[in-house]
Amino acid sequence: MSSSSSSSLPFETKYDVFLSFRGEDTRDTITSHLHKALLGKKIETYMDYRLEKGDDIGPALREAIEKSKIAVVIFSEDYASSTWCLKELTHILGCKERYGQIVIPIFYGIDPSHVRKQGSNGLAGRQLKKRFKDSRDEVVNWRAALKEAANMSGFHYSRKTG
């Protein structure tokens, strides 16, 4: 990590990497493999095993995001249908903007163009708009976050080739 990036962080970091993922899609595949590999290289990594459906993103998770040098976002087929993941993503991108946190997207079994569509006119985007019709600003933020992340340079893995 360059010295200019680390000097822009206004606090002491606790983790080298924060993993953002949809558990049902990737917990037992790419996410657990990546987590194990990072820990094997002595890279301090945060991976939340305790996520419950419908829970709000809590202060401890927000702090873990904020105290991480790098956020790795593992996009999967249903990532954008999880409000938890979307709240996490918007917080991660806020940290990128405010503190210069590095964000690395991984597109696992999904094309970045599909993630961009989820942020605009795609099925997930329409479903979010319908489910959260009273929270229009939040949906607008989620959709913008999906588009922004999908436009970042990252890694693309098919489920067949790993």
N, C-alpha and C positions, 0 to 999 in steps of 0.2 A: 504494500500500500504506500502511496507516495506521501511525503511529509506534508504536502499542502492539504491533502484529504484528511489526514489524521488531525492536523492542527485546526481544522474547521469544526471539529466536534467539540462542543462547549462543556463536556463532562467526561468523566472517566468511563470507559466502556467496560462492560462486564463480560460480554460475549464477542467472539470473533464473527460468528454467523448466527442469524436467526432464520429458521426454516418455516415458511408459510406454505401450507398445503391443505388439500381437502382429504381428511383421513380415510374416508370410505373409498376414495379413488386410488390413493398412492401410499398410504401408511405402511403396508406390507410389501411394497415393491421399491420403487426408486427412492422414496423418502427414507425408509429404514436403511437401505444400502448406502445412500449418501451420508446419512447421519453416522453410521458405523465407520465409513471411510474417513470422514472428517475427524472423528474422535481418535481413530487410529493414528492420524497425523498430528495428534495433540492440538487440534483446533477446537477451541471452546465453542460448543454449538448448543443453541437452545431449540428444543423440539418439544412442543406441548403434547403430552399424552392424555391429558385430562379433559379435552374439549367435549362438551355435551351439546347436543342439538338444542338450538333455541337460546343458549346462554349468550349474554352480551359479552363483548370483549372487555375484560376487566382491567383494573389498574395494574395488576402484576404482569399481565401480558403486554399492555401498553409500555410498561417500563422495560420489559425484556426487548421489545422492538427498539425503543429509544436508546438502550445501552448496548446495542449491537453495532459493530463496524459495518457489517455487510448483511443485507437481507436477500435470501434466495427464495424466490416465489416460484413454486412448482404448479404451473397451470395444467389442469387436467380437464377432461370432458365436462365435469359438473362443478368445477371450481366456482364459476360465476353464478351458480344457482344457490350458493351458500352465502347468506348475509354475513355470517361470521367471517368468512374468507374475504368478502368485499370490504368489511370494516377494517380488517387487518391490512388489506392492500392500501386503502386510502391513508391509513396511519403510517404505513411504510413510506409511501410516496411523499407524505408530509415531512417525514424525517429526512428524506432525500433532499427535499427543497430547503428545509430549515438548517440542517446540519451537514449536508453533503454526504449522507449515508450512501454507500454503494448498493445498488439494486441489480441483482442478476436474475432475469427470468429464465425458467426452464419450461419448455413446452413439451409436455409428456403425452404423447398420443393425440395431440391436438395441434393444428397449425396456428401460427400467430395471427393469420388473417381471420381465422374463426373467432379468436379472442377479441379482435377488433370489432367484428360483427356483433358479438355478444354485448359489447359496449354501446352499440348503436341500435341497429334494426333487427338484430338476431333474436332468436326465440328467448334466450335467457333475459335479454334486455326488455323485451315485451312483457315477459312474465313478471319481472321485477316491477315494472311500471304499473302493472295491474295489481300485484300484491301490496304495493306500497303507495297507492294513489294519494294517501294523505301525507306522505313523506317525500314529496316530489324533489326537494332540494337534495336529499340524501341519495335518491336514485340517480339524479343528474351527476352527483359526485362519483358514485360508483361506476357509472358508464364512462365518465371521463378518465377515471383511474384505469379501467380496463383498456381503453384506447391508448393511453400513455404507456402503460406497461408493455402492451403488444408491439409498440413501435420501438422499444428498446432492443439493443443487441443482446442476444441470449443464446441458449442452446435448444435444439429441437431433437427430440428422441421419439421414434415410433415405438409402440409397445412390442412390436414384433422383433425389432433389432436391438432394443435396449439402448 
